[in-house]
Amino acid sequence: MLDIRQLQYFVAVAEEEHVGRAAERLHISQSPLSRQIAQLEEKLGLALFERSQQRIRLTRDGRTFLAETRALLTHANRLESLGRRLGRGDEGGLCIGYLEYAMHSGVLPNALRELGQGRPAVHIALYNQQSDVQLEGLRQRSLDIALVCEPPQPDDPDLEAAQVLNDPMLLAVPKGHPLAEKQDIEPADLAQQRWIGVKHKESALRHDTLIAACAKAGFTPAISMEATEPLAALGLVAAGLGVTTIQQSLRHQTPEGVMLRELSWLSYRTPLWAAWHKINLRPLVEEFRKTLVSASSEVHGRTTTS
């Protein structure tokens, strides 16, 4: 049986690439640390490090072992946390990964509110992570549910997903802008505007897909500046610096000084997916998955009628 402490020592040395610095980080002496690493290698029958006078580096096998060790320690930490929550009398817990869009659109808050009404003792841990990190978290069992912009592949052996939102886009313009009161906005009206782009952290694909949808409609946005997320772009619109598009479900976040207009001819949609592991170990995960679908329907209904 592997020693958790030795595995923690191994990760520290691997990350520092220096036994002395790792020892300082772990608050132990260098000699005992070196001895623990040597014992781990002897137990495994595997050379984890290449050693020189200047530094210590992982072998190729050591890099593979490091990835698996991190996954094991993540799961061990989660198991300890779960045990402590159960020891306090909590009914259980959920670890949920999410994108900012899931929060701002109301999908995640609504689902959490509904869950809390029926199971107030459930402990919720939220992790704001990019989609690829969330999907890996599902595989490693460090997450129960992931809210991502792109689902796993249909033939993924481990993961499943369901779309919980597919948001149309609205045009955001400053109050007093000529397009703010124009009865019917056409693609030609947008060709000469100063555009504020949203450079998604998630993927360049979303940006390229939006540009392609605009080109298909008959214009190419002349992007003069870029924001890192939609709410920041709205702030720039409010300052009169240009126009942008936002997801319909974010319309209640619109600041003063911004007018929203519908673009029925724009085909682009912003998707949101809930993903989970195919092997469901706890009924609570299934319950929250169903709650997410229900909450997303509520958000969609509210935004289409407002």
Rosetta silent file (secondary structure, phi, psi, omega in degrees, C-alpha in Angstrom):
SEQUENCE: MLDIRQLQYFVAVAEEEHVGRAAERLHISQSPLSRQIAQLEEKLGLALFERSQQRIRLTRDGRTFLAETRALLTHANRLESLGRRLGRGDEGGLCIGYLEYAMHSGVLPNALRELGQGRPAVHIALYNQQSDVQLEGLRQRSLDIALVCEPPQPDDPDLEAAQVLNDPMLLAVPKGHPLAEKQDIEPADLAQQRWIGVKHKESALRHDTLIAACAKAGFTPAISMEATEPLAALGLVAAGLGVTTIQQSLRHQTPEGVMLRELSWLSYRTPLWAAWHKINLRPLVEEFRKTLVSASSEVHGRTTTS
SCORE:     score description
SCORE:     0.000 S_00000001
   1 L     0.000  131.277  179.877    0.000    0.000    0.000 S_00000001
   2 L   -71.706  146.223  179.944    1.352    3.403   -0.970 S_00000001
   3 L   -90.641  119.755 -179.171    2.026    5.949    1.765 S_00000001
   4 H   -57.745  -39.435 -179.295    0.032    9.166    1.224 S_00000001
   5 H   -63.118  -42.908  177.934    2.718   11.177    2.968 S_00000001
   6 H   -62.062  -37.674  178.324    5.399    9.834    0.632 S_00000001
   7 H   -65.711  -38.747  176.535    3.225   10.729   -2.353 S_00000001
   8 H   -64.518  -39.544  176.826    2.834   14.287   -1.032 S_00000001
   9 H   -63.370  -42.166 -179.610    6.617   14.491   -0.628 S_00000001
  10 H   -60.466  -44.858 -179.450    7.080   13.204   -4.179 S_00000001
  11 H   -62.846  -41.871 -179.759    4.764   15.877   -5.621 S_00000001
  12 H   -62.095  -44.742  179.679    6.597   18.651   -3.750 S_00000001
  13 H   -66.343  -40.174  179.603   10.006   17.528   -5.029 S_00000001
  14 H   -62.989  -39.433 -178.298    8.637   17.121   -8.563 S_00000001
  15 H   -75.742  -35.716 -178.808    7.194   20.639   -8.565 S_00000001
  16 H   -83.343  -25.736 -174.315   10.230   22.316   -7.020 S_00000001
  17 L    53.887   34.211 -179.341   12.829   20.250   -8.935 S_00000001
  18 L  -164.775  122.640 -175.328   15.042   20.760   -5.905 S_00000001
  19 H   -66.562  -38.534 -179.135   15.120   18.707   -2.703 S_00000001
  20 H   -62.471  -47.590  179.855   16.188   21.647   -0.546 S_00000001
  21 H   -65.521  -37.903  177.914   13.369   23.923   -1.685 S_00000001
  22 H   -63.785  -39.516  179.308   10.880   21.078   -1.371 S_00000001
  23 H   -63.230  -41.584  177.281   12.075   20.424    2.184 S_00000001
  24 H   -62.563  -42.556  179.376   11.550   24.088    3.080 S_00000001
  25 H   -62.353  -35.868 -177.641    8.074   23.992    1.579 S_00000001
  26 H   -89.422   -7.114 -179.375    7.222   20.864    3.581 S_00000001
  27 L    61.611   43.170  173.781    8.878   22.184    6.775 S_00000001
  28 L  -133.568  171.058  178.470   11.099   19.117    7.153 S_00000001
  29 L   -78.229  158.407 -176.194   14.826   18.476    6.885 S_00000001
  30 H   -69.386  -39.335 -176.598   16.407   17.645    3.545 S_00000001
  31 H   -63.609  -48.763  176.759   17.879   14.275    4.553 S_00000001
  32 H   -60.034  -34.391  178.919   14.583   12.690    5.716 S_00000001
  33 H   -65.964  -46.268  177.856   12.920   13.949    2.547 S_00000001
  34 H   -59.710  -38.719 -179.473   15.582   12.385    0.329 S_00000001
  35 H   -66.083  -40.502  179.224   15.235    9.154    2.293 S_00000001
  36 H   -64.756  -40.136  178.915   11.442    9.106    1.838 S_00000001
  37 H   -65.790  -41.865  178.712   11.778    9.617   -1.937 S_00000001
  38 H   -63.357  -39.503  178.255   14.366    6.842   -2.143 S_00000001
  39 H   -65.270  -37.904  177.987   12.076    4.505   -0.201 S_00000001
  40 H   -64.513  -44.246  179.267    9.198    5.298   -2.551 S_00000001
  41 H   -63.430  -39.341  178.807   11.341    4.521   -5.599 S_00000001
  42 H   -65.696  -42.148  179.450   12.510    1.273   -3.997 S_00000001
  43 H   -61.854  -39.687 -178.076    8.940    0.265   -3.174 S_00000001
  44 H   -81.484  -22.133 -171.773    7.842    0.949   -6.748 S_00000001
  45 L    67.368   37.925 -171.541   10.935   -0.489   -8.403 S_00000001
  46 L  -144.779  133.646  174.343   10.974    2.662  -10.501 S_00000001
  47 L   -83.163  112.091 -178.062   13.347    5.604  -10.977 S_00000001
  48 L   -87.836  -25.872 -174.990   11.181    8.691  -10.591 S_00000001
  49 E  -129.439  148.743  165.378   13.962   11.290  -10.886 S_00000001
  50 E   -99.046  126.845 -172.585   17.128   11.984  -12.832 S_00000001
  51 E  -111.549  139.586  172.376   19.621   13.476  -10.394 S_00000001
  52 L  -140.923  175.732 -179.404   22.539   15.855  -10.953 S_00000001
  53 L   -67.898  -29.540 -175.319   24.499   18.246   -8.768 S_00000001
  54 L   -85.254  -39.442 -173.337   22.488   21.229  -10.042 S_00000001
  55 L  -158.375  173.964  178.586   18.932   19.905  -10.024 S_00000001
  56 E  -127.909  129.305 -175.745   16.623   16.935   -9.901 S_00000001
  57 E  -125.143  151.291  176.622   14.251   16.185  -12.773 S_00000001
  58 E   -69.700  141.207  168.319   11.418   13.754  -13.355 S_00000001
  59 L   -75.271  173.923  176.996   12.031   10.805  -15.608 S_00000001
  60 H   -61.173  -44.231  176.637    9.504   10.064  -18.329 S_00000001
  61 H   -64.916  -33.562  178.888    7.917    7.432  -16.073 S_00000001
  62 H   -63.681  -37.782  177.994    8.076    9.932  -13.223 S_00000001
  63 H   -64.848  -41.112  177.144    5.957   12.415  -15.187 S_00000001
  64 H   -62.782  -43.992 -179.262    3.317    9.740  -15.797 S_00000001
  65 H   -65.598  -34.086  179.489    3.374    8.771  -12.119 S_00000001
  66 H   -63.336  -44.613 -179.430    3.072   12.461  -11.106 S_00000001
  67 H   -59.890  -43.542 -179.716   -0.173   12.934  -13.066 S_00000001
  68 H   -70.617  -34.394  179.355   -1.747    9.890  -11.434 S_00000001
  69 H   -65.561  -43.401  178.144   -0.444   10.882   -8.012 S_00000001
  70 H   -60.196  -41.781  179.204   -2.049   14.323   -8.249 S_00000001
  71 H   -62.605  -42.670  179.882   -5.358   12.708   -9.203 S_00000001
  72 H   -63.673  -43.077 -178.973   -5.119   10.320   -6.242 S_00000001
  73 H   -68.826  -35.477  175.345   -4.300   13.110   -3.790 S_00000001
  74 H   -60.561  -45.930  179.512   -7.155   15.249   -5.125 S_00000001
  75 H   -65.590  -38.839  179.274   -9.540   12.398   -4.552 S_00000001
  76 H   -63.230  -40.875  178.027   -8.059   11.726   -1.097 S_00000001
  77 H   -64.460  -40.145  179.061   -8.570   15.390   -0.122 S_00000001
  78 H   -66.944  -38.333  178.946  -12.123   15.262   -1.360 S_00000001
  79 H   -63.858  -41.074  177.933  -12.737   12.030    0.537 S_00000001
  80 H   -63.329  -42.649  179.151  -11.414   13.609    3.730 S_00000001
  81 H   -62.744  -41.973  178.665  -13.643   16.655    3.191 S_00000001
  82 H   -61.925  -43.950  179.017  -16.657   14.427    2.616 S_00000001
  83 H   -60.402  -40.210  179.276  -15.925   12.465    5.783 S_00000001
  84 H   -66.078  -40.371  179.135  -15.700   15.666    7.824 S_00000001
  85 H   -65.100  -41.626  177.478  -19.015   16.918    6.423 S_00000001
  86 H   -64.770  -36.614  178.200  -20.683   13.622    7.219 S_00000001
  87 H   -65.004  -26.943  177.367  -19.129   13.748   10.677 S_00000001
  88 L   -84.025   -2.566  179.650  -20.775   17.148   11.210 S_00000001
  89 L    92.947    6.734  176.283  -24.130   15.615   10.302 S_00000001
  90 L   -68.556  153.664 -178.926  -24.400   17.063    6.794 S_00000001
  91 L   -79.313  -17.312 -177.638  -26.368   14.977    4.328 S_00000001
  92 L   154.197 -172.965 -177.481  -23.686   15.140    1.668 S_00000001
  93 E  -149.768  160.184  176.206  -21.972   17.524   -0.683 S_00000001
  94 E  -128.781  134.605  172.565  -21.649   18.558   -4.309 S_00000001
  95 E  -108.141  116.026 -171.218  -18.557   19.810   -6.099 S_00000001
  96 E  -120.861  125.658  171.656  -19.669   21.880   -9.076 S_00000001
  97 E   -93.135  147.924 -176.936  -17.542   23.389  -11.817 S_00000001
  98 E  -154.366  158.781  168.665  -18.927   26.374  -13.702 S_00000001
  99 L   -98.576  157.687  178.119  -18.273   29.161  -16.186 S_00000001
 100 H   -55.281  -36.596 -178.807  -19.076   32.791  -15.386 S_00000001
 101 H   -60.304  -36.634  178.656  -21.874   32.601  -17.956 S_00000001
 102 H   -63.573  -32.009  179.324  -23.595   29.862  -15.931 S_00000001
 103 H   -79.330  -50.324 -175.894  -23.657   32.219  -12.957 S_00000001
 104 H   -65.736  -33.124 -178.045  -24.609   35.451  -14.749 S_00000001
 105 L   -72.398  -18.131 -179.055  -27.359   33.778  -16.814 S_00000001
 106 L    95.356   -8.564 -177.871  -29.083   32.563  -13.654 S_00000001
 107 H   -60.766  -51.518 -177.968  -28.925   28.857  -14.540 S_00000001
 108 H   -70.541  -48.071  178.425  -26.632   27.886  -11.675 S_00000001
 109 H   -57.679  -41.027 -179.719  -28.077   30.220   -8.985 S_00000001
 110 H   -64.066  -41.583  179.924  -31.628   29.092   -9.791 S_00000001
 111 H   -65.609  -40.276  179.549  -30.659   25.425   -9.616 S_00000001
 112 H   -67.222  -37.975  177.892  -28.851   25.928   -6.299 S_00000001
 113 H   -63.698  -44.312 -179.952  -31.818   27.794   -4.851 S_00000001
 114 H   -64.869  -41.613  178.299  -34.196   25.010   -5.862 S_00000001
 115 H   -62.948  -42.495 -177.774  -31.884   22.344   -4.465 S_00000001
 116 H   -65.353  -28.410  178.654  -31.483   24.257   -1.206 S_00000001
 117 H   -66.699  -33.668 -179.496  -35.233   24.477   -0.685 S_00000001
 118 H   -94.950  -27.150 -177.339  -35.500   20.691   -0.592 S_00000001
 119 L  -138.095   74.047 -174.903  -32.095   19.811    0.879 S_00000001
 120 L   -66.452  -18.439 -176.549  -30.771   22.743    2.921 S_00000001
 121 L   -86.800   -4.210 -178.965  -28.051   20.662    4.607 S_00000001
 122 L   -68.463  132.257  177.150  -26.230   19.862    1.358 S_00000001
 123 E   -88.555  129.134 -178.181  -22.733   21.352    1.252 S_00000001
 124 E  -113.965  127.753  173.148  -21.932   23.059   -2.071 S_00000001
 125 E  -117.214  123.027 -176.211  -18.388   23.717   -3.317 S_00000001
 126 E  -108.854  136.555 -177.777  -18.146   25.874   -6.466 S_00000001
 127 E  -129.887  112.332  178.145  -15.111   25.971   -8.769 S_00000001
 128 E   -81.461  103.512 -173.803  -14.835   28.600  -11.520 S_00000001
 129 L  -138.194  156.877  174.378  -12.815   26.715  -14.147 S_00000001
 130 L   -69.424  160.694 -171.764  -12.418   26.508  -17.897 S_00000001
 131 H   -59.316  -44.508 -176.750  -14.334   23.772  -19.687 S_00000001
 132 H   -64.983  -35.386  178.044  -11.394   21.434  -20.329 S_00000001
 133 H   -67.658  -40.005  179.402  -10.346   21.606  -16.676 S_00000001
 134 H   -63.426  -44.593 -178.286  -13.906   20.845  -15.574 S_00000001
 135 H   -63.702  -37.675  175.935  -14.204   17.804  -17.839 S_00000001
 136 H   -66.835  -35.431  176.383  -10.939   16.438  -16.501 S_00000001
 137 H   -61.897  -36.949  175.870  -12.271   17.054  -12.992 S_00000001
 138 H   -64.156  -42.515 -179.492  -15.268   14.863  -13.816 S_00000001
 139 H   -64.050  -37.953 -177.711  -12.975   12.075  -14.999 S_00000001
 140 L   -85.125   -2.274  179.839  -10.870   12.319  -11.853 S_00000001
 141 L    68.462   19.722  173.564  -13.996   12.479   -9.659 S_00000001
 142 L   -87.277  -11.980  173.411  -12.970   15.809   -8.158 S_00000001
 143 L  -125.372  148.909  175.364  -16.163   17.320   -9.633 S_00000001
 144 L   -95.974  -40.806 -178.867  -19.721   15.995   -9.612 S_00000001
 145 E  -135.945  141.468  176.156  -21.233   18.327  -12.209 S_00000001
 146 E  -123.412  138.629  174.696  -19.595   20.578  -14.808 S_00000001
 147 E  -113.174  108.140 -166.321  -21.186   23.545  -16.590 S_00000001
 148 E  -129.042  163.811 -179.458  -19.271   23.982  -19.834 S_00000001
 149 L   -88.172  -20.285  178.282  -19.521   25.721  -23.201 S_00000001
 150 L  -134.915  132.896 -176.657  -18.769   22.585  -25.226 S_00000001
 151 L   -77.929  164.873  170.116  -19.868   19.039  -24.298 S_00000001
 152 L   -63.518  163.468  179.423  -17.656   15.936  -24.294 S_00000001
 153 L   -61.682  148.123 -179.186  -17.604   13.933  -27.511 S_00000001
 154 L   -57.240  -29.761 -179.543  -20.710   11.759  -28.107 S_00000001
 155 L   -96.868   17.361  179.042  -18.553    8.612  -27.925 S_00000001
 156 L   -59.408  128.565 -176.220  -16.757    9.672  -24.715 S_00000001
 157 L   -73.038  -17.333 -172.923  -16.362    6.508  -22.616 S_00000001
 158 L  -113.048  -31.178 -166.277  -16.731    8.294  -19.258 S_00000001
 159 E  -117.511  151.831  173.739  -18.877   11.406  -19.584 S_00000001
 160 E  -128.568  162.969 -179.048  -22.397   12.408  -20.598 S_00000001
 161 E  -153.518  158.832  173.837  -23.943   15.851  -21.101 S_00000001
 162 E  -141.541  139.662  179.487  -27.208   17.680  -21.726 S_00000001
 163 E   -75.724  130.265 -179.501  -27.692   21.187  -23.054 S_00000001
 164 E  -110.999   -9.532  177.528  -29.249   23.479  -20.459 S_00000001
 165 E  -159.931  143.408  175.843  -29.199   26.740  -22.406 S_00000001
 166 E  -143.431   84.146 -164.038  -28.883   27.864  -26.037 S_00000001
 167 E   -85.089  128.525  169.099  -29.042   31.626  -25.863 S_00000001
 168 E   -67.428  164.485 -179.451  -29.833   33.995  -28.768 S_00000001
 169 E  -105.139  143.845  175.872  -27.736   37.127  -29.028 S_00000001
 170 E  -114.624  149.140  174.769  -28.947   40.707  -28.525 S_00000001
 171 E   -86.271  129.577  177.119  -27.378   43.879  -29.853 S_00000001
 172 E  -109.787  123.146 -179.381  -26.251   46.291  -27.121 S_00000001
 173 E  -130.935  155.716  176.767  -25.928   49.973  -28.094 S_00000001
 174 E   -68.189  147.745  172.977  -25.493   53.173  -26.071 S_00000001
 175 L   -59.474  138.085 -177.409  -28.626   55.182  -25.285 S_00000001
 176 L    90.513   -8.432  177.428  -28.986   57.913  -27.862 S_00000001
 177 L   -68.410  146.039  179.743  -27.295   55.798  -30.545 S_00000001
 178 H   -55.191  -30.152 -178.449  -29.052   55.939  -33.959 S_00000001
 179 H   -83.108  -10.165 -175.969  -29.797   52.218  -33.742 S_00000001
 180 H   -63.991  -32.565 -176.969  -31.372   52.468  -30.290 S_00000001
 181 L  -116.331    3.786 -179.688  -34.727   53.557  -31.709 S_00000001
 182 L   -66.500  133.301 -172.676  -34.503   52.210  -35.265 S_00000001
 183 L   -64.456  -49.815 -179.435  -37.547   50.057  -35.948 S_00000001
 184 L  -127.581  117.004  179.518  -35.844   47.264  -37.913 S_00000001
 185 L   -91.037  126.051  179.798  -32.110   46.736  -37.674 S_00000001
 186 L  -107.667  160.211  178.086  -30.574   45.158  -40.759 S_00000001
 187 H   -53.879  -37.112 -179.333  -27.097   43.639  -41.201 S_00000001
 188 H   -62.814  -27.127  179.333  -26.055   46.632  -43.321 S_00000001
 189 H   -66.801  -23.723 -173.680  -26.730   48.898  -40.308 S_00000001
 190 H   -97.061   -9.875 -173.135  -24.020   47.102  -38.336 S_00000001
 191 L   -65.130  -34.339 -174.687  -21.265   47.030  -40.955 S_00000001
 192 L  -100.731    8.588 -178.537  -19.909   50.510  -40.158 S_00000001
 193 L   -79.123  156.215  171.099  -20.273   50.383  -36.357 S_00000001
 194 E   -85.580  119.669 -173.563  -17.394   50.362  -33.882 S_00000001
 195 E  -102.040  141.858  171.195  -17.569   46.916  -32.280 S_00000001
 196 E  -105.489  113.779 -179.222  -16.490   45.796  -28.840 S_00000001
 197 E   -85.644  161.921  174.259  -15.504   42.144  -29.022 S_00000001
 198 E  -117.647  111.074 -178.063  -15.537   39.628  -26.184 S_00000001
 199 L   -87.905   95.916 -174.825  -12.361   37.572  -26.124 S_00000001
 200 L   -67.664  133.893  174.353  -13.530   34.385  -24.447 S_00000001
 201 L   -66.143  -26.063 -173.146  -11.026   32.646  -22.188 S_00000001
 202 L   -64.724  -55.474 -169.408  -12.668   29.378  -23.140 S_00000001
 203 L  -166.353  141.220  174.107  -11.929   28.999  -26.791 S_00000001
 204 H   -69.008  -18.749 -177.658  -11.180   30.951  -29.930 S_00000001
 205 H   -60.934  -41.003 -179.410  -13.811   28.769  -31.596 S_00000001
 206 H   -61.736  -44.397  178.432  -16.698   30.692  -30.026 S_00000001
 207 H   -61.741  -46.901 -178.551  -15.335   34.002  -31.299 S_00000001
 208 H   -63.739  -37.208  179.685  -14.740   32.582  -34.792 S_00000001
 209 H   -65.919  -39.918  177.245  -18.229   31.056  -34.890 S_00000001
 210 H   -63.904  -44.990  179.652  -19.822   34.409  -34.019 S_00000001
 211 H   -61.489  -40.013  179.270  -17.798   36.200  -36.713 S_00000001
 212 H   -64.611  -38.566  178.334  -18.807   33.534  -39.225 S_00000001
 213 H   -65.470  -38.967  177.041  -22.496   33.985  -38.303 S_00000001
 214 H   -64.526  -43.513  179.109  -22.175   37.745  -38.814 S_00000001
 215 H   -61.994  -39.430  177.979  -20.497   37.203  -42.199 S_00000001
 216 H   -63.419  -34.211  179.539  -23.283   34.826  -43.189 S_00000001
 217 H   -75.763  -19.295  175.331  -25.814   37.530  -42.270 S_00000001
 218 L   121.742   10.670  176.996  -24.010   40.019  -44.506 S_00000001
 219 L  -150.664  160.053  176.346  -21.509   42.021  -42.460 S_00000001
 220 L  -120.491  121.028 -178.369  -18.185   41.684  -40.672 S_00000001
 221 L   -61.948  131.331  174.825  -17.831   43.414  -37.274 S_00000001
 222 E   -90.737   93.539 -173.249  -15.073   46.021  -37.198 S_00000001
 223 E   -80.308  118.318 -178.032  -13.731   45.256  -33.714 S_00000001
 224 E   -99.162  -22.169  175.707  -11.975   48.281  -32.223 S_00000001
 225 E  -155.522  161.862 -177.580  -11.455   46.896  -28.705 S_00000001
 226 E  -130.719  141.934  174.110  -11.966   43.657  -26.803 S_00000001
 227 E  -110.101  162.702 -177.676  -13.206   42.810  -23.321 S_00000001
 228 L   -88.526  -14.523  177.834  -12.568   39.577  -21.441 S_00000001
 229 L  -157.783  159.362 -170.396  -16.220   38.927  -20.575 S_00000001
 230 H   -58.368  -38.567 -177.602  -19.687   40.189  -21.592 S_00000001
 231 H   -66.902  -32.822  175.105  -20.393   42.377  -18.556 S_00000001
 232 H   -67.710  -39.354  177.721  -17.172   44.291  -19.118 S_00000001
 233 H   -61.890  -39.009  177.931  -18.183   44.800  -22.757 S_00000001
 234 H   -62.860  -37.400  176.996  -21.532   46.225  -21.589 S_00000001
 235 H   -62.270  -37.127  178.045  -19.676   48.726  -19.426 S_00000001
 236 H   -70.336  -36.205  175.794  -17.760   49.909  -22.484 S_00000001
 237 H   -63.497  -44.241  179.548  -21.002   50.216  -24.437 S_00000001
 238 H   -58.781  -30.301  179.011  -22.499   52.306  -21.630 S_00000001
 239 L   -81.220    0.355  177.361  -19.492   54.621  -21.951 S_00000001
 240 L    80.515   21.529 -174.697  -20.355   55.146  -25.640 S_00000001
 241 L   -90.847   -3.239  179.437  -17.281   53.348  -26.967 S_00000001
 242 L   156.551 -168.841  178.516  -19.077   51.055  -29.371 S_00000001
 243 E  -120.310  162.158  178.486  -21.662   48.307  -29.751 S_00000001
 244 E  -153.331  175.565  171.543  -21.548   44.616  -28.865 S_00000001
 245 E  -116.767  144.577  176.732  -23.687   41.487  -28.680 S_00000001
 246 E  -133.538  161.512  176.072  -24.614   39.710  -25.462 S_00000001
 247 E   -67.734  142.735 -177.897  -26.536   36.576  -24.570 S_00000001
 248 H   -57.974  -36.104 -177.522  -30.264   37.136  -24.093 S_00000001
 249 H   -69.711   -9.314  177.508  -30.200   35.661  -20.581 S_00000001
 250 H   -94.330    6.640 -173.622  -27.836   38.464  -19.504 S_00000001
 251 H   -63.257  -28.285  178.826  -30.311   41.221  -20.340 S_00000001
 252 H   -74.136   -6.879  177.658  -31.161   41.747  -16.655 S_00000001
 253 H   -94.752    2.163 -173.828  -27.469   42.616  -16.092 S_00000001
 254 L   -65.809  127.202  179.831  -27.591   45.549  -18.505 S_00000001
 255 L   -77.187  165.696  176.223  -26.210   48.753  -16.929 S_00000001
 256 L   -62.252  140.140 -179.840  -27.849   52.148  -17.207 S_00000001
 257 L    98.342    3.218 -179.295  -27.047   53.797  -20.501 S_00000001
 258 E  -123.170  133.784  174.669  -27.359   50.649  -22.644 S_00000001
 259 E  -110.507  141.505  179.363  -30.228   49.697  -24.949 S_00000001
 260 E  -110.683  137.061  178.818  -30.787   46.122  -26.160 S_00000001
 261 E  -129.808  143.862  179.090  -32.203   45.235  -29.560 S_00000001
 262 E   -79.991  146.699  176.317  -33.174   41.870  -31.005 S_00000001
 263 L  -126.486   80.263 -173.600  -31.425   40.460  -34.088 S_00000001
 264 L   -63.461  -22.349 -177.887  -33.786   37.742  -35.275 S_00000001
 265 L   -86.195   -7.963 -179.331  -31.692   37.122  -38.379 S_00000001
 266 L   -85.135  119.869 -172.898  -28.476   36.340  -36.461 S_00000001
 267 L   -81.273  -15.686 -173.633  -28.098   32.571  -36.274 S_00000001
 268 L   -68.157  139.263  175.078  -25.407   32.420  -33.590 S_00000001
 269 E  -128.420  151.153  175.568  -26.370   31.030  -30.179 S_00000001
 270 E  -102.947  112.679 -176.536  -24.375   30.746  -26.950 S_00000001
 271 E   -89.742  156.492  170.871  -24.694   27.217  -25.556 S_00000001
 272 E  -138.983  131.494 -176.377  -24.304   25.964  -22.005 S_00000001
 273 E  -121.073  142.741  167.537  -24.007   22.275  -21.191 S_00000001
 274 E   -99.632  130.990 -179.871  -24.227   20.292  -17.981 S_00000001
 275 E  -126.093  153.086 -178.199  -21.849   17.314  -17.947 S_00000001
 276 E  -156.348  167.317  179.061  -21.395   14.462  -15.486 S_00000001
 277 E   -79.107  141.420 -178.428  -19.751   11.052  -15.103 S_00000001
 278 L   -63.647  -33.832  179.277  -21.662    8.102  -16.538 S_00000001
 279 L   -88.553  103.710 -176.793  -21.106    6.086  -13.377 S_00000001
 280 L   -92.042  113.229 -177.251  -23.272    7.840  -10.830 S_00000001
 281 L   -89.016  -14.467 -175.001  -22.203    6.921   -7.306 S_00000001
 282 L  -140.029  135.551  178.072  -24.691    9.153   -5.462 S_00000001
 283 H   -60.499  -27.828 -178.066  -28.389    9.964   -5.955 S_00000001
 284 H   -60.627  -36.393  179.720  -27.684   13.602   -5.041 S_00000001
 285 H   -64.741  -44.406  178.195  -25.781   14.105   -8.302 S_00000001
 286 H   -63.186  -39.241  179.208  -28.721   12.804  -10.338 S_00000001
 287 H   -63.432  -43.339 -178.911  -31.106   15.017   -8.385 S_00000001
 288 H   -70.234  -33.937  176.703  -29.042   18.119   -9.050 S_00000001
 289 H   -58.985  -46.253  178.518  -28.688   17.230  -12.727 S_00000001
 290 H   -65.061  -36.149  178.314  -32.493   17.179  -13.045 S_00000001
 291 H   -64.121  -38.888  178.486  -32.703   20.421  -11.065 S_00000001
 292 H   -60.628  -44.843 -179.961  -30.326   22.095  -13.514 S_00000001
 293 H   -62.344  -42.829  178.891  -32.501   21.162  -16.472 S_00000001
 294 H   -64.293  -44.074 -179.098  -35.584   22.484  -14.676 S_00000001
 295 H   -66.499  -35.528  179.653  -33.850   25.720  -13.658 S_00000001
 296 H   -67.044  -34.799  176.605  -32.548   26.302  -17.192 S_00000001
 297 H   -64.028  -38.126  178.561  -36.111   26.044  -18.527 S_00000001
 298 H   -64.389  -43.407  179.266  -37.145   28.739  -16.037 S_00000001
 299 H   -62.916  -44.680 -177.953  -34.324   31.039  -17.195 S_00000001
 300 H   -62.177  -43.175  179.783  -35.211   30.477  -20.854 S_00000001
 301 H   -64.296  -38.821 -178.496  -38.874   31.230  -20.237 S_00000001
 302 H   -68.285  -41.448 -175.814  -38.108   34.398  -18.315 S_00000001
 303 H   -74.243  -31.066 -178.997  -35.699   35.819  -20.903 S_00000001
 304 H   -77.589  -18.267 -179.916  -37.917   35.117  -23.906 S_00000001
 305 H  -103.994  -10.558 -177.682  -40.893   36.887  -22.337 S_00000001
 306 L   -82.950    0.000    0.000  -39.114   39.856  -20.770 S_00000001
